[in-house]
């Protein structure tokens, strides 16, 4: 019987090992990236829409409070302790930002954030996609030892209160906890990353001398995306308000930019029409898609009737899942790799065109030994044109980052171009619930998380079932053998 027990134990271990290898092989190139984020978008779209923080639209802040409590509950489920609360008042409304800290090998901290408030829409794209991504990352790295510490941030007051929630965190740290403020390594902002035509990342700042600095975050993101085969874009050239690869305003990275803190800002946007012209010359960041189905809002998705997951899945099926997957892959690898040497390692700025030329050269070198040199020459010829900024800096001049005033309205009034649109203009563009019901778009009743999984997710699920099947077969076999040997021993 002892011999049988040893044999049975070895057989069970062998079955478990085989099942584990099957799962690892299937998931080698995909770990269900973006799937959990998408499920959170679905939940917020259906259960927590219209997370409005503007007393001129509504004085009922119940939905906003429910969203906060839901975030706290999800983070507690991952194992995070109670959040830090960053509260204040601006433009007649109170706001509350939540942050959750996870210590790393170094006290230098990556602040990964997204705003959870929205305008009078379902707020699926703007910004359930960002919140879902932060929650997925918090879950993914809950038990992972990272080189740097992590702060998972959920900002309030982005839409109507001039990004007050992110400002409050930075201002309070700067004024009351300078040591921790000095440990801010970089801010990663995730805002509207699902339904726009292309996934973008921005970073860096131009000095008064026209020299780009602190672009290492952007450089790192683009380099990692290229290595992963993810299509990630920089700010296109020709946008009057901005010079690639920077983006100074209109989301929660703004105060990182103004206080000379490194930042990365991920979003899905179009910026340009197919012919290369600017989609919305007055407010180019509002041109989210060049598709004809969005023509009645001049290409705008956010702050319109189109910011509804069911509508978006009907018009651009699979796009949100794809962008969330790509964003999750890139940001996850950034978190894994980033350490205190990253600014030096990724100090050199390469434009998107240079990166594409480099990839083309590498591809050519794999197929022929004579073409790479010619390709490299072409890349070098475009180098000066691509790296020289068109102007000496952003067209908007940020306020003095050393200003210690805690009055956000005063600081915002110094740079009105750098803030979101006023609450009046937001309410004009927000969709009326009655109008949404009248839309001729046929809304899908299927849950894309379960009914429309990505191909990689299907493979992953299949591998898990194979694993379960192998283990179950092993268990049944062991039970059968136990019965047989038991009867023999009795005989």
Secondary structure, 3 states (H helix, E strand, C coil): CHHHHHHHHHHHHHHHHHHHHHHHHHCCCCCCCCHHHHHHHHHHHHHCCCCCCCCCCCCCCHHHHHHHHHHHHHHHHHCCCCCEEEEEEECCEEEEEEEEEECCCEEEEEEEEEECCCCCCCCHHHHHHHHHHHHHHHHHCCCCCCCEEEEEEEECCCCCCCCHHHHHHHHHHHHHCHHHHHCEEEEEEECCCCCCCEEEEECCEECCCCCEECCHHHHHHHHHHHHHCCCCECCCCCCCCCCCCCCCCCCCCHHHHHCCCCEEEEEEECCECCCCCECCCCCHHHCCCCCHHHHHHCCCCCCCCCCCHHHHHHHCCCHHHHHHHHHHHHHHHHHHHCCCCHHHHCCCCCCHHHHHHHHHHHHHHHHCCCHHHHHHHHHHHHHHHHHCCCCCCCCCCCCCCCCCCCCHHHHHHHCHHHCCCCHHHHHHHCCCHHHHHHCCCCCCCCCHHHHCCCHHHHHHHHHHHHHHHHHHHHHHHHHHHHHHHHHHHHC
